[in-house]
């Protein structure tokens, strides 16, 4: 990965969680435009459902670093 891509990812990672979720949704949708990448209808429905849950504040979003830290703590 080149420095520009790393910088973009680092900057995106610092955005508020709602903006990151929106960005993730847009990036996932952009994959549908690729020629060789196929997302099954089931996954598309799952993605849309999760995005709606986030948009409607039906789920509590947690920082990935916190989730992984807790998981590693449980695993030892």
Backbone as numpy.savetxt, mean C-alpha at the origin, in Angstrom:
# Nx Ny Nz CAx CAy CAz Cx Cy Cz
18.24 -0.53 -7.84 17.40 0.63 -7.84 18.30 1.87 -7.84
17.93 2.83 -8.67 18.78 4.02 -8.73 18.43 5.02 -7.62
19.27 6.00 -7.45 19.13 6.97 -6.35 17.81 7.75 -6.43
17.39 8.09 -7.66 16.15 8.85 -7.83 14.96 8.03 -7.33
14.92 6.75 -7.69 13.83 5.89 -7.24 13.85 5.73 -5.72
15.01 5.53 -5.14 15.14 5.40 -3.69 14.64 6.68 -2.99
15.01 7.84 -3.54 14.58 9.11 -2.96 13.06 9.23 -3.03
12.48 8.87 -4.16 11.03 8.94 -4.32 10.32 8.04 -3.32
10.81 6.82 -3.16 10.22 5.87 -2.21 10.34 6.39 -0.79
11.51 6.91 -0.43 11.71 7.45 0.92 10.78 8.62 1.20
10.63 9.50 0.22 9.74 10.66 0.40 8.29 10.20 0.51
7.89 9.24 -0.33 6.52 8.74 -0.29 6.23 8.06 1.04
7.21 7.40 1.60 7.04 6.70 2.88 6.79 7.65 4.03
7.15 8.90 3.87 6.97 9.89 4.92 5.64 10.63 4.82
4.86 10.35 3.78 3.56 11.00 3.61 2.58 10.49 4.67
1.54 11.27 4.95 0.51 10.80 5.89 -0.13 9.51 5.37
-0.62 8.69 6.29 -1.11 7.36 5.95 -2.23 7.41 4.91
-3.13 8.37 5.00 -4.23 8.44 4.03 -3.70 8.72 2.62
-2.70 9.56 2.53 -2.10 9.87 1.22 -1.36 8.65 0.69
-0.65 7.93 1.57 0.05 6.71 1.13 -0.94 5.68 0.63
-2.09 5.54 1.31 -3.11 4.60 0.87 -3.64 5.00 -0.50
-3.89 6.28 -0.69 -4.37 6.77 -1.98 -3.33 6.50 -3.08
-2.08 6.79 -2.76 -1.00 6.57 -3.71 -0.87 5.09 -4.06
-0.97 4.22 -3.05 -0.90 2.79 -3.29 -2.02 2.34 -4.22
-3.22 2.88 -3.99 -4.36 2.54 -4.85 -4.07 2.95 -6.29
-3.57 4.15 -6.48 -3.26 4.65 -7.83 -2.16 3.80 -8.49
-1.15 3.44 -7.72 -0.08 2.62 -8.28 -0.58 1.23 -8.66
-1.42 0.64 -7.82 -1.99 -0.67 -8.14 -2.85 -0.60 -9.39
-3.65 0.45 -9.51 -4.47 0.60 -10.70 -3.60 0.77 -11.95
-2.46 1.42 -11.80 -1.58 1.63 -12.95 -0.99 0.32 -13.46
-0.92 -0.69 -12.58 -0.41 -1.98 -13.01 -1.35 -2.65 -14.01
-2.64 -2.34 -13.91 -3.60 -2.90 -14.86 -3.32 -2.46 -16.28
-2.64 -1.34 -16.43 -2.35 -0.81 -17.75 -1.17 -1.51 -18.41
-0.42 -2.29 -17.65 0.73 -3.00 -18.20 0.28 -4.14 -19.10
1.12 -4.50 -20.01 0.78 -5.55 -20.97 0.87 -6.94 -20.39
1.80 -7.18 -19.49 2.04 -8.55 -19.05 1.58 -8.83 -17.62
1.05 -7.83 -16.94 0.68 -8.01 -15.55 -0.83 -8.14 -15.45
-1.28 -9.22 -14.84 -2.72 -9.46 -14.73 -3.08 -9.64 -13.26
-4.09 -8.91 -12.82 -4.63 -9.08 -11.47 -5.98 -9.77 -11.63
-6.17 -10.83 -10.88 -7.43 -11.57 -10.98 -8.59 -10.69 -10.52
-9.78 -11.03 -10.98 -10.98 -10.29 -10.57 -11.16 -10.32 -9.06
-10.81 -11.46 -8.44 -10.94 -11.57 -6.99 -10.04 -10.58 -6.27
-8.78 -10.45 -6.76 -7.86 -9.51 -6.13 -8.31 -8.08 -6.37
-8.83 -7.78 -7.56 -9.33 -6.44 -7.84 -10.44 -6.08 -6.86
-11.36 -7.02 -6.63 -12.45 -6.78 -5.69 -11.92 -6.57 -4.28
-10.94 -7.37 -3.89 -10.34 -7.24 -2.56 -9.67 -5.87 -2.40
-8.93 -5.47 -3.41 -8.24 -4.17 -3.37 -9.25 -3.04 -3.25
-10.28 -3.08 -4.08 -11.30 -2.03 -4.04 -12.01 -1.99 -2.68
-12.31 -3.18 -2.13 -12.97 -3.25 -0.84 -12.09 -2.62 0.24
-10.81 -2.97 0.23 -9.89 -2.43 1.25 -9.72 -0.92 1.09
-9.64 -0.45 -0.14 -9.51 0.99 -0.37 -10.76 1.72 0.12
-11.94 1.16 -0.12 -13.18 1.76 0.37 -13.20 1.79 1.89
-12.76 0.71 2.52 -12.71 0.67 3.98 -11.80 1.76 4.53
-10.68 1.98 3.87 -9.75 3.03 4.29 -10.39 4.40 4.06
-10.96 4.60 2.87 -11.59 5.89 2.56 -12.73 6.22 3.51
-13.45 5.22 3.96 -14.61 5.42 4.85 -14.25 5.30 6.33
-12.96 5.23 6.64 -12.47 5.12 8.02 -13.10 3.94 8.77
-13.29 2.84 8.07 -13.87 1.64 8.68 -12.80 0.74 9.29
-11.55 1.02 9.00 -10.46 0.23 9.53 -9.44 1.15 10.17
-8.70 0.61 11.13 -7.63 1.36 11.77 -6.32 1.01 11.08
-5.70 2.00 10.48 -4.43 1.77 9.81 -3.30 1.85 10.83
-2.33 0.97 10.68 -1.19 0.96 11.59 0.09 1.09 10.77
1.05 1.75 11.38 2.34 1.93 10.74 3.02 0.57 10.59
3.51 0.28 9.40 4.14 -1.02 9.13 5.31 -1.30 10.06
6.09 -0.27 10.38 7.24 -0.48 11.28 6.77 -0.98 12.65
5.66 -0.42 13.13 5.13 -0.85 14.43 4.62 -2.29 14.36
3.95 -2.62 13.27 3.42 -3.98 13.10 4.55 -4.99 13.05
5.57 -4.71 12.26 6.70 -5.63 12.16 7.46 -5.74 13.48
7.61 -4.62 14.18 8.30 -4.65 15.47 7.56 -5.55 16.45
6.22 -5.42 16.48 5.43 -6.27 17.36 5.52 -7.74 16.95
5.47 -7.98 15.65 5.54 -9.36 15.16 6.91 -9.99 15.49
7.97 -9.24 15.27 9.30 -9.76 15.59 9.45 -10.00 17.09
8.80 -9.13 17.89 8.84 -9.31 19.33 8.15 -10.60 19.75
7.05 -10.94 19.10 6.34 -12.18 19.41 7.15 -13.38 18.96
7.77 -13.27 17.78 8.53 -14.39 17.22 9.86 -14.61 17.93
10.34 -13.55 18.54 11.60 -13.68 19.27 12.72 -13.37 18.45
